[in-house]
Amino acid sequence: MLQLSCQNLTLGYEGKTVVSDLSFTVDAGDYLCIVGENGSGKSTLIKTILNLKTPMSGQVVTGDDLMPNEIGYLPQQTVAQKDFPASVREVVRSGCLNRCGLRPFYNKQEKQLADDNMEKLGIASLAKHCYRELSGGQQQRTLLARALCATRKILLLDEPAAGLDPKMTAELYSLIGKLNDDGITIIIISHDICACVKYASHILHIGAGAALFFGTKAEYLKSEAGSMYANMEGDRE
């Protein structure tokens, strides 16, 4: 079932076009990896999908009864955010804020949802720990659990493994892959081509101000845009 359709998008800021005529679709259960050079418009695209930025032209259409506030989002962390003085449980529960409406408190179901997601991501034992005292990998698991509290359908992840060591990176991508196996749609920006090749079902490659490729992973590896990445993967083996 179609969850997201980006139609002829032109994106930019301060009147400057970054990428133009960008079109692609995402179905329920897809794992879409967005790749491209720095400055190619990947993060701008994510913000547009989240309705945090207005496209210069074109439109983003949602399906499957998906509302903008039902999209779980894991942004890149700033240094200040890494030093946030709250418990893991408080951070994870904050993902339920859109469910609360005007209520100034979390109900029993929302608290249980947070507990379930902490258990799912292996951080239940850290519930009372201070977020800023966690390792980088533990912080990303916490933020991923928080994003899961906001959605049952789709997660948008912006370089989730940035700054993590190889072991933590592999563990995080494995967790994200398992969430996809459980039916959560994944849209992820990543420079980790190996992880893209291993987990993604579809690839969107942005470059030179336009989409260089959109299609399945298998099609990408045979394409001109993806051939150099396939060669890189082969060299590593």
BAFI-331143 format. One record per residue: residue in one letter; y, z, x of N, C-alpha, C, O in turn. Coordinates in steps of 0.2 Angstrom, whole numbers, plus 5000, padded with zeros to 4 digits. Layout:
N
AYZXYZXYZXYZX
...
This chain:
237
M499450005004500050005000500650005004500750045009
L501149965003501749955007502150025006502350045001
Q502350055012502750115012503550095014503950125012
L503550045019504250035021504249955023503849925026
S504849935021505049865023505749855025506249875022
C505749835031506449815034506549745034506249705037
Q507149725031507249655029507849635032508449655030
N507849585037508349555040508949605043509549595041
L508749655046509149705048509549685054509349655059
T510249695054510649685060510949755061511249785057
L510849785067510949855069511449855075511449815079
G511949905075512349915080512849975079512750015074
Y513349975083513850035083514450015085514549975090
E515050035083515650025085515849945085516149915089
G515549915080515649845079515249795084515249735083
K514849835088514449795093513649785090513349835089
T513449725090512749715088512249725093512349705099
V511749765092511249785096510649745095510349715100
V510449735089509849695087509949655080510249695076
S509749595080509949565073509249525070508749515074
D509349515064508849485060508149515061507649475063
L508049585061507449615062507049625055507349665051
S506449605055506049615049505349635051505049605055
F505149685047504449705048504249755042504649775038
T503549765041503349805036502849855038502549845044
V502749915035502349965037501949985030502250005025
D501249985031500850005025500650075026500550095032
A500350105021500150175021499550175026499050135026
G499550225031499050225036499050185042498650195047
D499650145043499750115049499950155054500150215053
Y499850135061500150175066500550115070500250075074
L501150115069501650065072501950095078502350145078
C501850065084502250085090502850035091502649975091
I503450065092503950025094504150025101504250085104
V504149965105504249965112504849925113505049885109
G505149925119505649885121506049925127505949985128
E506549885130506949915135507449965132507549965126
N507650015137508250055134508850015132509049965135
G509150035126509650005124509549945119509949915117
S508849935118508649875114508749895106508649845102
G508949955104509049975097508450015094508450015088
K508050035098507450075095507650135091507450145085
S508050175095508250245091508750225086508750265081
T509150175086509550155081509150135075509350145069
L508650105076508250075070507950145067507950145061
I507650195071507450255068507950285063507750305058
K508550295066509050325062509250285056509450315051
T509150215056509350175050508750185045508950195039
I508150195047507550205042507650275039507550285033
L507950325043508050395040508750395036508850445033
N509050335035509650335031510250375035510750405031
L510150385041510650425045511250375048511750395050
K511050305048511450255050511450195045510850185043
T512050165044512050105039511950045043512350035048
P511449995041511449935045512049895044512349895039
M512149855049512749805048512649755043513049725039
S511949735042511749695037510949705036510649735040
G510749675030510049685029509849755025510349785024
Q509249765024509149825020508449855022507949825025
V508349925021507749955022507449975015507850015011
V506849955013506649965006505950005007505549995011
T505950065003505350105003504850094997505150074992
G504250104998503750094993503350154992503450204996
D502750154988502350214988502650274986502450334988
D503250264982503650324979503850364985503950424984
L504050334991504250374997505050384996505350334995
M505250444996505950464996506150475004505750495008
P506850455005507050475012506950545015506850555021
N506950595010506850665012506150685013506050735014
E505750635012504950645012504750615019504150615020
I505150595023504950565030504950625035505550655036
G504450635038504450685044504750655050504550595052
Y505150695054505550665059505450705065505650765065
L505250685071505250715077505750685082505550635085
P506350705083506850675087506750695094506350735096
Q507050655099507050685106507450745106507950755103
Q507250795110507550855111508150855116508050825121
T508650895114509150905119509050975123508551005121
V509350985128509251045132509451105128509051155128
A509951105124510151155119509651175114509451235113
Q509251125111508751135106508151165109507851205106
K508051155116507451185119507551255120507051295121
D508151275120508351355121508451385114508751435114
F508151355108508251385102507951455101507351455102
P508351505099508051575099507751595092508051635089
A507251565090506951575084506151575085505951555090
S505751605081505051615082504751545080505051505076
V504151535082503751475081503751465073503851415070
R503551525070503451515062504051495059504051455054
E504651525061505351505058505451435059505751405054
V505351405065505451335066505051295062505251245059
V504451305061503951265057504151275050504151225047
R504251335048504451335041505051295039505151275033
S505551295044506151255042506051185040506451155037
G505451155041505251095039505151085032505151035029
C505151145028505051145021505751145017505751155011
L506351145021506951155018507151105012507451125007
N506951045013507050995008506651015002506850994996
R506151045002505751064997506051124993505851134987
C506451164996506751224993507251214988507351254983
G507651154988508151144984508751194985508951204990
L508851224979509451274980509151344981509551394981
R508451354982508151414983508351444990508251404995
P508551504991508751524998508151555001508251595006
F507551544999506951575002506351525002506351474997
Y505851535006505251495005504751525000504651585000
N504451484996503951514991503251524995503151505001
K502751544991502051554994501751494997501451495002
Q501851444993501551374994501851345001501451325005
E502451355002502851325008502651365014502551345019
K502551435013502351475019501651455021501451455027
Q501251445016500551425017500451355020500051345025
L500951315018500951245021501151255029500851215033
A501651295030501851305037501251335041501051315047
D500851385038500351415042499751365043499451365048
D499651325038499151275039499251225044498851195048
N499851205045500051155050500051185057499951145061
M500251245057500251275064499451285066499351275072
E499051295061498351295063498051225065497651225069
K498251175061498051105062498251085069497951045073
L498851105072499051085078498951135084499251135089
G498551185082498351235087498851285090498851305096
I499351305086499851345088499851405084500451445084
A499351425079499351475075499451545079499851595076
S499151545085499251615089499951625092500051675094
L500351565091501051575094501551585089502151585090
A501351605083501751605077502351655078502951635076
K502251705081502751755082503151755089503651785090
H502951705093503251695099503951655099504051625094
C504351675103505051635103504951565106504651555111
Y505251525102505151455103505451435110505151395114
R505951465112506251445119505851465125505951445131
E505351515123504851535129504251495129503851505134
L504151445125503551405125503551345131504151335133
S503051325132502951265137503251205133503351205127
G503351145137503551085134503051065129503251035123
G502451065130501951045126501851085119501751055114
Q501951145120501951195114502551185110502451185104
Q503151165113503751155109503651095105503851085099
Q503351045108503250975104502750985099502750955093
R502251025100501751045094502051075089501951065083
T502551125090502951165085503351115081503351115075
L503651065084504151025081503750975077503950945071
L503150955079502650915075502450945069502350915064
A502251015070502051045064502651055059502551055053
R503251065061503851065057503950995053504050995047
A503850945057503950875054503350865048503550835043
L502750895049502250885045502450925038502150905033
C502850975039503051015033503450975028503550995022
A503750925031504250885027503950825024504250795020
T503250815025502950755023502250755022501850795025
R501950715017501250705017501050635018500450615018
K501550595020501450525020501650495027501250455029
I502250505030502450465035502850505041503250545039
L502650495047503050535052503350475057503150425059
L504050495059504450455063504550495070504750555069
L504250465075504250505082504650465087504450415088
D505150495090505550465095505450495102505650545103
E505050455106504850475112504550545112504850595116
P504050565109503850635108503550665114503550725115
A503350625119503050645125503550645131503350665137
A504150635130504650635135504650705139504750755136
G504650705145504650765149504050805150503950855153
L503450775147502850815147502450785153502450725155
D501950825156501550805161500950765158500850765152
P500550725162500050685159499550715155499350695150
K499350775157498850815153499150835146498850815141
M499750855146500050875139500250815135500150815129
T500350755139500550695135499850665132499950645126
A499350675135498750645133498550685126498250665121
E498650755127498450795121498850785115498650785110
L499550775117499950765111499750695107499750695101
Y499650645111499450575108498850585104498750555099
S498350625107497750635104497850665097497550645092
L498250715097498450755090498750705085498550705079
I499250665088499550615083499050565081499050545075
G498550545085498050495083497650525077497450495073
K497450595078497050625073497450635066497150625061
L498150645067498550645061498450575057498450575051
N498550525061498450455058497750445055497750415050
D497250475058496550465055496550505049496150485044
D496950555048496950595042497350565036497450595031
G497650505038498050465033498750465033499150435029
I499050505038499750505039499950435043499750425048
T500450405040500750345043501150365049501550415049
I501050335055501450345061501950295063501650235063
I502550305064503050255067503250295073503550345073
I503150265079503250305085503650255090503450195091
I504150285093504450245099504150275105504150335106
S503950235110503650255116503650205121503650145120
H503750235128503750195134502950195137502850165142
D502550235133501850245136501450185133501150195128
I501450135137501050075134500350085134499950065129
C500050135138499350145138499150185131498650165128
A499650225129499450265123499550215117499150215112
C500050165117500150115112499550075111499250065105
V499250055117498650015116498050055114497650025110
K498050115115497450155113497450175106496950165102
Y498050195103498050225097498350175091498250175085
A498850135093499250095088498850045084498350015087
S498950035078498649975074499149915075498949865074
H499849925075500349875075500849895081500949945082
I501149835083501649845088502249805086502249745083
L502849835087503549805086503849805093504049855095
H503949745096504249745102504949715101505049655099
I505449755103506149735102506449715109506349755114
G506849665110507149645116507649585115507549545111
A508049585120508549525120508949525113509049465111
G509049585110509449585104509049555097509349545092
A508349555098507949535092507249555093507049585098
A506849545088506149565088505749515092505749455090
L505449525097505049485101504349475098504049425099
F504149525095503449525092503449575087503649635087
F503049555081502849605077502149585074502049525072
G501649625074500949615072500449665074500649715076
T499849645074499349695076499349705083499549665087
K498949755085498949775092498549715096498749695101
A497949695093497549635096498049575097497949545102
E498449555091498849495092499349505097499549465101
Y499649565098500149585103499849575110500249535114
L499249595111499049585118498849515120498849505126
K498849475115498749405116499349365117499349305118
S499949395115500549365114500949355121500749395126
E501449315121501849315127502149375128502249395134
A502449415123502849475124502349525127502549575131
G501749525124501249585126500849565132500549615135
S500849505135500349495140500449535146500049555150
M501149545148501249585154501049655154500749685159
Y501049685148500749745147500049755147499749795149
A499749695144498949695145498749695152498249725154
N499149655156498949645163499049715167498649735171
M499649755165499749815168499149865166498949905171
E498849865160498349905158497749885162497349925164
G497649815163497049795167497049815174496549835177
D497649815177497749835184497549915185497249935190
R497749955179497650025180496850045180496650085182
E496449995176495750005175495449985182494849995182
